[in-house]
Amino acid sequence: MKFCERLKMIRQESNMTQKDVYTQLNISQNGYASYEQGRTEPNINTLIKLCKIFDVSSDYLLGLEE
């Protein structure tokens, strides 16, 4: 599973909207949407924040472990 697909799946399983996430990340709506659409990937600092928001490991979010 690609990063973008996993990110969207985790967000939906957490019953969060894109707005919930991009607000916590303090980034634009388009910036976050581009992660879920696979157009861009977050930098390391944003990746760490995503892991904290969803309470998952970076290995899981990146698809290195199930």
C-alpha positions as a Markdown table, in Angstrom:
| # | Residue | x | y | z |
|---|---|---|---|---|
| 1 | Met | 0.0 | 0.0 | 0.0 |
| 2 | Lys | 1.3 | 3.4 | -0.9 |
| 3 | Phe | 2.0 | 6.1 | 1.7 |
| 4 | Cys | -0.9 | 8.3 | 0.4 |
| 5 | Glu | -3.4 | 5.4 | 0.5 |
| 6 | Arg | -2.3 | 4.4 | 4.1 |
| 7 | Leu | -2.5 | 8.1 | 5.3 |
| 8 | Lys | -6.1 | 8.4 | 4.0 |
| 9 | Met | -7.1 | 5.1 | 5.4 |
| 10 | Ile | -5.7 | 5.9 | 8.9 |
| 11 | Arg | -7.4 | 9.3 | 8.8 |
| 12 | Gln | -10.7 | 7.8 | 7.9 |
| 13 | Glu | -10.4 | 5.0 | 10.5 |
| 14 | Ser | -9.7 | 7.8 | 13.1 |
| 15 | Asn | -12.9 | 9.5 | 12.1 |
| 16 | Met | -11.0 | 12.7 | 11.3 |
| 17 | Thr | -11.6 | 15.1 | 8.4 |
| 18 | Gln | -8.8 | 16.5 | 6.3 |
| 19 | Lys | -9.4 | 19.8 | 8.1 |
| 20 | Asp | -8.9 | 18.2 | 11.5 |
| 21 | Val | -5.5 | 17.0 | 10.3 |
| 22 | Tyr | -4.2 | 20.0 | 8.4 |
| 23 | Thr | -5.2 | 22.3 | 11.3 |
| 24 | Gln | -3.2 | 20.2 | 13.7 |
| 25 | Leu | -0.3 | 20.2 | 11.3 |
| 26 | Asn | -0.6 | 23.9 | 10.8 |
| 27 | Ile | -0.4 | 23.6 | 7.0 |
| 28 | Ser | -2.7 | 24.5 | 4.1 |
| 29 | Gln | -5.7 | 22.4 | 3.0 |
| 30 | Asn | -4.0 | 21.9 | -0.4 |
| 31 | Gly | -0.7 | 20.9 | 1.3 |
| 32 | Tyr | -2.4 | 18.1 | 3.2 |
| 33 | Ala | -4.6 | 17.1 | 0.3 |
| 34 | Ser | -1.5 | 16.7 | -1.9 |
| 35 | Tyr | -0.2 | 14.1 | 0.6 |
| 36 | Glu | -3.4 | 12.0 | 0.3 |
| 37 | Gln | -3.4 | 12.4 | -3.5 |
| 38 | Gly | 0.2 | 11.2 | -3.7 |
| 39 | Arg | 1.4 | 14.4 | -5.4 |
| 40 | Thr | 3.9 | 15.2 | -2.6 |
| 41 | Glu | 5.2 | 13.6 | 0.6 |
| 42 | Pro | 5.7 | 15.2 | 4.0 |
| 43 | Asn | 9.1 | 16.2 | 5.3 |
| 44 | Ile | 10.5 | 14.4 | 8.4 |
| 45 | Asn | 9.0 | 16.9 | 10.9 |
| 46 | Thr | 5.6 | 16.6 | 9.4 |
| 47 | Leu | 5.9 | 12.8 | 9.3 |
| 48 | Ile | 6.6 | 12.8 | 13.0 |
| 49 | Lys | 3.6 | 15.0 | 13.7 |
| 50 | Leu | 1.4 | 12.6 | 11.6 |
| 51 | Cys | 2.6 | 9.7 | 13.6 |
| 52 | Lys | 1.7 | 11.5 | 16.9 |
| 53 | Ile | -1.7 | 12.6 | 15.6 |
| 54 | Phe | -2.6 | 9.0 | 14.5 |
| 55 | Asp | -0.6 | 7.2 | 17.3 |
| 56 | Val | 1.2 | 5.0 | 14.8 |
| 57 | Ser | 4.8 | 4.3 | 14.1 |
| 58 | Ser | 6.6 | 5.8 | 11.1 |
| 59 | Asp | 7.3 | 2.3 | 9.8 |
| 60 | Tyr | 3.6 | 1.6 | 9.8 |
| 61 | Leu | 2.7 | 4.9 | 8.1 |
| 62 | Leu | 5.4 | 4.5 | 5.5 |
| 63 | Gly | 4.3 | 0.9 | 4.8 |
| 64 | Leu | 7.4 | -0.8 | 6.1 |
| 65 | Glu | 5.3 | -2.9 | 8.5 |
| 66 | Glu | 1.7 | -4.0 | 8.7 |
